[in-house]
Amino acid sequence: MALDKTGIAKRIAKEVKDGYYVNLGIGIPTLVANYVRDDISVEFQSENGVLGMGPFPFEGEEDADIINAGKQTITTLPGASFFDSALSFSMIRGQHVQLTILGAMEVSENGDIANWKIPGKMVKGMGGAMDLVASADNIIVAMMHTNRAGASKLLKRCSLPLTGVGCVKKIVTNLAVLEVTHEGFRLLERAPGVSVEEIKAATEGTLIVAGDIPEMDI
Amino acid sequence: MIQKVVANVKEAAMGVSNDMTLMLGGFGLSGIPENAIAELVRLEVSGLTCISNNAGVDDFGLGLLLQKKQIKKMVSSYVGENDEFERQMLSGELNVELIPQGTLAERCRAAQAGFPAIYTPAGYGTEVAEGKETREFSGKMYVLEHAFKADFAFVKAWKGDTAGNLIFKGTARNFNPNMCGAATITVAEVEELVPAGALDPNQIHIPGIFVQRIFQGAKYEKRIEQRTVRKRA
């Protein structure tokens, strides 16, 4: 069965390693924090200027001066720090953040990503996404494999305005885990009960299937 | 010593006129110069170019200036929380330049630090880089982005002293320190203004040299945009 958003977050949480500094995008990526093993030490960065983000505050303890990049009230953990926007993007651009997890509207088989604009429809802006994808070495995209109409979001070429070129390395969808290679999307894992044929049918871009494809362990 | 303290927001905003370029600190509604924005509304200055990460919400922050159609152009990275903004943008009434958040910060910092421009990898290969100079360094492509030029920077700090030294609180720091000294005149509003000497020099985030005018804001609403809480166990 295809995964739900929580399932995608759980699978991505396995990619988070001890000692990592991690930047989580808005949406599914935010959920990842809930499923990271508690025997490892990870610090979450939010690009508006905090390292060491904790859970949401208890009711009555919200502070307008302590928010995340989604403008939600948050708390901080021991060892946390605050900093200005230039320093925040120094962490990102300078590759001091080990893992970036973000959502996408489309990804192409050469690793291009589109997630900030639908011409004539959605005009919100890119926020920090362009800086993140242009600089991070280790980018995992969390997304649904197809859109609501059933059309593939893993394409030969993106149709929407790009956020970054050739930057995506790994993709976790509701159907599969894939790696971006020079030849196309290489299928690494299937969601439990999902067949290779179903994944092929949902992928417009080149899909490379080599050998037996294991089911995800989540 | 040069007198930096002004009595109120009215004096702080002296010299702001139509068609100026203003920098305004804040991320979402956190750390925005609330008192300065209210004064800009009162002054009815128009044709403004505003450099600010966001554009407020419909009835707070820069949304108040948008409502009165005082802004000609916005330079921002994310503007998703404001219906009036979206309406003015789609109808062509408002000129909007969307740029990556790190580029916005660094174009402020470049102006503050005396750099004419910077190279950033952000936006390379996207429409953000169209018409801009690009260059390869060690096998990676970068886009040339110019330092901002602004007439006024309005920033908000937690505490300040009469010498103009500033301390920020939490994530309300955001773009505020990067905008100090990045415009011809930097106006800092603070929640608490203390005499020079009352703040520990070790704890100062922005030295007063970057600030021309400072005042204690009359009041702070500090509105929360996305109140998110968890239940007690």
Contacts between the chains, C-beta under 8 A, distances in Angstrom:
chain1	res1	chain2	res2	distance
A	46	B	171	7.5
A	47	B	101	6.4
A	47	B	102	7.8
A	48	B	27	4.4
A	48	B	28	7.7
A	48	B	30	7.6
A	48	B	171	5.1
A	48	B	174	5.6
A	49	B	27	7.3
A	49	B	171	4.8
A	49	B	173	5.5
A	49	B	174	5.3
A	50	B	170	7.7
A	50	B	171	5.4
A	55	B	230	6.0
A	56	B	228	4.8
A	56	B	229	5.5
A	56	B	230	4.6
A	57	B	229	5.8
A	57	B	230	7.3
A	58	B	229	6.3
A	58	B	230	6.3
A	58	B	231	7.8
A	58	B	232	5.4
A	59	B	229	4.5
A	59	B	230	7.9
A	59	B	231	7.3
A	59	B	232	7.3
A	60	B	229	8.0
A	61	B	229	7.8
A	62	B	224	6.1
A	62	B	227	5.7
A	62	B	228	7.8
A	62	B	229	6.1
A	63	B	170	6.6
A	64	B	29	7.5
A	64	B	30	6.1
A	64	B	172	7.5
A	64	B	222	3.9
A	64	B	223	6.8
A	64	B	224	4.9
A	65	B	30	6.2
A	65	B	31	7.1
A	65	B	158	7.6
A	65	B	169	4.8
A	65	B	170	3.7
A	65	B	171	6.6
A	65	B	172	4.1
A	65	B	222	7.2
A	66	B	170	4.2
A	66	B	171	5.7
A	67	B	27	7.4
A	67	B	28	6.5
A	67	B	30	5.2
A	67	B	171	5.4
A	67	B	224	7.7
A	67	B	225	7.5
A	67	B	226	7.4
A	68	B	171	7.8
A	69	B	27	8.0
A	70	B	226	6.4
A	71	B	27	7.8
A	71	B	28	4.0
A	71	B	29	7.5
A	71	B	30	7.4
A	71	B	81	7.6
A	71	B	225	4.2
A	71	B	226	4.5
A	72	B	226	4.4
A	72	B	227	8.0
A	72	B	228	3.9
A	73	B	224	6.1
A	73	B	226	7.1
A	73	B	227	5.8
A	73	B	228	5.2
A	73	B	229	6.9
A	74	B	228	7.6
A	82	B	168	7.7
A	82	B	170	5.6
A	82	B	171	6.1
A	82	B	173	5.7
A	83	B	173	6.9
A	84	B	105	7.5
A	84	B	168	7.8
A	84	B	173	5.3
A	84	B	174	6.6
A	84	B	175	7.1
A	84	B	176	7.2
A	84	B	177	4.3
A	84	B	178	5.5
A	84	B	205	7.8
A	85	B	27	7.4
A	85	B	53	7.4
A	85	B	101	7.0
A	85	B	102	7.6
A	85	B	104	7.5
A	85	B	105	3.8
A	85	B	174	5.2
A	85	B	175	4.8
A	85	B	178	5.8
A	86	B	102	8.0
A	86	B	105	4.3
A	86	B	106	6.0
A	86	B	108	7.3
A	86	B	109	4.4
A	86	B	177	7.8
A	86	B	178	4.7
A	88	B	102	7.8
A	88	B	105	7.4
A	89	B	101	6.9
A	89	B	102	3.1
A	89	B	105	5.5
A	89	B	106	6.8
A	92	B	102	6.4
A	93	B	102	6.0
A	93	B	120	6.9
A	93	B	121	7.0
A	93	B	122	7.4
A	112	B	125	7.9
A	120	B	90	7.8
A	123	B	79	7.1
A	123	B	86	6.0
A	123	B	89	5.8
A	123	B	90	6.9
A	123	B	96	7.7
A	123	B	98	8.0
A	124	B	78	6.1
A	124	B	79	6.2
A	124	B	80	3.4
A	125	B	76	6.2
A	125	B	77	5.3
A	125	B	78	4.0
A	125	B	79	5.2
A	125	B	80	6.7
A	125	B	98	4.5
A	126	B	77	6.3
A	126	B	78	7.3
A	126	B	98	6.5
A	126	B	99	8.0
A	126	B	100	5.6
A	126	B	101	7.5
A	126	B	128	7.5
A	127	B	77	5.2
A	127	B	78	4.1
A	127	B	100	8.0
A	127	B	101	5.3
A	128	B	77	7.1
A	128	B	100	6.9
A	128	B	101	4.1
A	128	B	102	6.3
A	129	B	100	7.6
A	130	B	100	3.8
A	130	B	101	8.0
A	130	B	102	7.9
A	130	B	103	7.7
A	130	B	122	4.5
A	130	B	123	4.9
A	130	B	126	6.7
A	130	B	128	6.5
A	131	B	100	4.9
A	131	B	101	6.2
A	131	B	102	3.5
A	131	B	103	7.0
A	131	B	120	7.5
A	131	B	122	4.3
A	134	B	100	8.0
A	134	B	120	7.5
A	134	B	121	3.9
A	134	B	122	4.6
A	134	B	123	7.0
A	134	B	124	6.2
A	135	B	121	5.8
A	135	B	122	7.3
A	161	B	126	6.6
A	161	B	127	5.4
A	162	B	125	6.2
A	162	B	126	4.6
A	162	B	127	7.6
A	163	B	126	6.5
A	164	B	124	7.8
A	164	B	125	7.0
A	164	B	126	6.9
A	165	B	124	6.9
A	165	B	125	3.5
A	165	B	126	7.4
A	166	B	125	7.8
